[in-house]
Amino acid sequence: MSVKVATQINQPLLEPAAVTACIQQGHHWSGNTAPWLMREPRQGHSGNLVSHRHGSGIDFSETRPYQTGDEPRHMNWRATARTGRAQVRVFQQDLTPTSFFLIDRRSSMRFGTRQRLKVTQAARLAIFLASWEARNGCELGSLIINESLQWQTPVSGQDGIYQLAQLASKPCPPLFHSSTINMKQFLSLLAEQLPPGSHLYLLSDFYDIEEDVLARLYQLGEQHRVWAIGIHDPAEQQLPDAGCLQLVWQQTSTITGNMVNSSDAGIQQQQQLIFRQRQQQLKNIFQNAGIFYSHVFCHENDISKALQTTAA
């Protein structure tokens, strides 16, 4: 039988030892199941991504005819002598990559029946992935969703990891009422604020995401590398064999409830079907926007294994 997770008010979601463990695991993660590859930073410095723009980086791109305003120091004298026209060397501009983490901490994420809440697993995932990104030279920023929005500008290195860890694992505020912030609002904020070419992680149960946000998702998928990770409790897929239960569905301000016999095999099969259909719907929505989608369960301890085995 599943037991609802007990949490203390004003206590952080993660203890310091748990934060440290997530940081260490992320630092040593190979990233083999990530939807994009990362280049190793040059001598441990940032600026490890190659821009689509030409600039003053160190990676040679091509030789082309001289144009007004080109740097004389980039003249290719051999090519100039060979062609009889002034030629310059063009280099790829290096960028310091930026990684943003949208962490959903609204009411539906404050639920769990085994070991931890969904919001706690979101914090573990964010810290794990942030540590991996920081190892590759990325600056780390976040958008924390409670009953209000909290935007954190990017910070690099260990400071960026610890800042994100503190924000992700801080106590959830009391739920006096349901949040009025919906998926459309914070997706729009991300589309407006993120610098082009960012890495973006969406950590949520996506309970309120539907086809009507596809345009905003498509905009994010076009401009950034986006990984959406759905976080769910095992009871959402498999009802516990606990007899009659009152199930409550919360969508914005509307709350409805029904009594169901969770021990009924037919009802359990129906719930499994609903969960699979919802996962397929989410996968299709994100896929149509050019966004990679996977899901994990909040009771899973090994994050790297969870990301590997639950990729949709």
N, C-alpha and C positions, 0 to 999 in steps of 0.2 A: 504493500500500500504506500502511496506517495504521501509525503508529509510536507506541508507548506514551510518554506524557509523562514526562520525567525531572524529578524534584524533589529538592531538597537538604534533608536533615534539618535541623530547627531554623531553617529559613528561612521568612519570612512568605509567605503565598500571593500577596500583591500588594505590589509596590514602591510607595514613596510617590507616584511620578508617576502610576501606574495608579489609586491611590486618589483623587488629585486630579482626574484625568480623569473618574472615575465621579461624583464630587461635582458637578463643573461641568455634566456632561451631565444629571444629575438635576435640578439647580437650574433649568435652562432647558427641561425637558420640559413639554409642554403637558398631559400626563395624559389625552390624548384617547382612549386605549385602556384606561384604568383602569375598573374596574367601578363606581366611584362618582365623583361630582363633588365638587370641593373649592371652597369659597368663598374668595375672596381675604381674607387677614387684614386687619382694620381698622388702618390706619396701621402695619402691620408687627408688630402684637402678636398674642399667642395669644388663645384664646377665640373662635375664629371659627366654631365649630359651634353650631347652635341645639339646645338640649335639648328633649326631649319634656315636661320638667317646667317649671312656671311658677316664676319667681323674680324677681331684681332686675336683669335684663339691661336692654338699651337698646332691644330690639325690641318694639314694642307688639303685643300679642296680641288683647285683647278688653276689653270693659267688662262687669262682672257685679255683682250685688248685694253689698253689703258683708257680710263675715263677721267674727265675733269674731277678733281677732288681726291683721287686715289693717292695713297701714301707713296712718296718716292722711294722709301726704304723697302717697299715690296716689289720693286721693279725686277723682272726676270730678264737679265741682260743677255743671257744665252738665247732665250726665245726671241728677244727683240732683234738680235743680230741675225738669227736664222730666218725670221719672217720679214724683216725690214720694217716692222711696225712695233710701236712701243707695247710691251706686254707686262702684265703684273701678276704676281702670285696672289691667290685668294685663299683665305683660311676660314674654317668653320669657327663660329663664335661659341665659346663654352658658356654654359649657364649653370648657376647654382640651383639645383632642382628644389622645388618646394612641395611638401606633402601636407595635405589637410585631412583632418579627421572629423567627420560629422558623427557625433555620439548622441544618440537618441536616449534621453532619460525621462521620457514622458511616462504617464501612469501605466500603460500597457507593458512597458519594459520592467516595471517593478514587480515582477511576478516570478516565482520559481517554486518547484516542487521537490527538487533534488539538489542538495549541496549549495546552490547559489542562485541568485536572481539573474534574469536576462541582462539587466543593466550592469551587473557585476562582470558577466562574461564579456560584455561590450568593452568595459574598462580593461580587462585582461588582453583582449584582442588589440585594442588601440595601443597599449604600451608595448606589446610584443612586436607589432608591425612598425611602430615608431622607432623602436630600437634597431630594427633591421634597416629602415630607411636612413636613420642617422649614421649608421655604419657606412653607408654608401654616399655620405656627404650631403644629405638632404636637410633643409630647414623644416621645422615642424610647427604647424599651426592647427587650430581646432575651432569648431563651432559646436558648442554644448547646448543641447536642447532640453530645458526643463519646462517650467511654466512660462519662461522667457528665454531669450536667446543670449548667449554669451560668446562673443567672438574673441579669439586669442590670436594675435599677430604672430607670424613665424619667428622662431628662434632656432639657432643651429646648435649642434653638438649635444653634450650631456645636459646643458641647461635646458635645451628644447625637450629632451626626454623627460626630465624631472618636472618641468612645468606642465607638460601634457599629462603625466602620471598623476600629479596633484589634482588637476582639474577633473580628470576622468574618474578618479576614485573618491572624490569628496562626497560627503553625505548628501543624499537626495533631500530636497526641501519637503516639508509636509504637504500632503495632497488635500488642500482645502476644497479644491474644485478641479475639474478636468481642464487640461490645457486647451486654449483656443488656437494654438499655433498648429498649422497643418503642414503637410509635406510640400505643398505648392509654395508656401512662404519661404521656407528655408532653402529649397532648391533654387528659387529665384535669387535669394541673397547670395548663394554660392556662385551662381552664374554671373552676377554683377561684380563680385569682389575678388574672385580667384585670378591670379595672373595666368596667362595662357601657358599651357604645357605642364600644369601642376599634376601631381599624383593626388587623387581624391579617393578616400575610403568612406563609404556610407555604412554605418553600423546601426542597425535598427531591426525591428520585427516587421516593418513596412506594412503595418495593419491598415493604414489609410492611403496606400498608394494604389492608384487605378490608372486606366488608360488616359485620363484627362491630364496627367502630368507628363505624358510622353514627349511633348514638344520641349519642355524644360530639360528633361533627361537627355534628349537628343542634342540639345545645345551643349550640355556638359560633356557628353560623349564625344562631340566633335572637337572641343577645345582642350580636353584634358584626358589623362588616363584614369579611368574610374573603375573601382572595384566595389561592388555592392555585396555586403555580407549580411544575410538574414540570420537573426539570432532567435531561437525558439526553445521552448520548454518541451521535454519529452511528452508531457501530458497533452500538448496540442496535437501531437501525432497519434498517441496511444492513450486512451482514457484509462485511468487506474481502475482496477476491479474493486470498487468501493461502494457499491450499491447506489442508492438514489443520491444525486448531487444536483445542486442548483448551479447551472452554467450561466455566466453573465458575459455578454458581449458589449464592449464599450466602443462606440464610434462617436468621436467628438463629444457632444453633450447628450446624446441619446443612449440610455441604458435600458436593456431588456434582459429578462432572465427566464429560464425554463428548467423544470425539474426533469432529469433524465436518469434512467437506470444504467449506470456506467458498467454494470456487470453483464448487461445484455450483449451477446455476441454480435447481433445485427447492428446495434448502435455503435459498438466499437469499430466494426468494419466500415460503417458509414463515416465515422470520424476520420479514419485513416484515408478514405477516399477523398474527403474534403481537404485534408492536409496536402495530399499529393496534387490535387487539382490546383490548389492555391500556389504551391511551389512551381508548378508548370506555368501558371499565369504570370508569376513574378519573373520567372526566367524569360518568358516571351517578351514581357514589357521591357526589361533591361536589354535583352538581346536586340530588340528592334531599335533601341537607342544607341547601340554600339557599346554597351556596358557589360562587363563580365559579372556574373552573379553566382554566388555559392551560398551555402547555409551551414550553420553549426548549431549544436544543441548546448544549452547553458550548463549542463552537468559534465561536459567533456573537459578533462584536465589537461591533456596533451594538445596544445594549440596547433603545433605543426602537423600532427596526425589528423586533427579535426579538419584543418584546411585542405588536407590531401584527400581524405575519404569522403567529404561531403560536397565536393565541387559538383555543381549542377551542370 
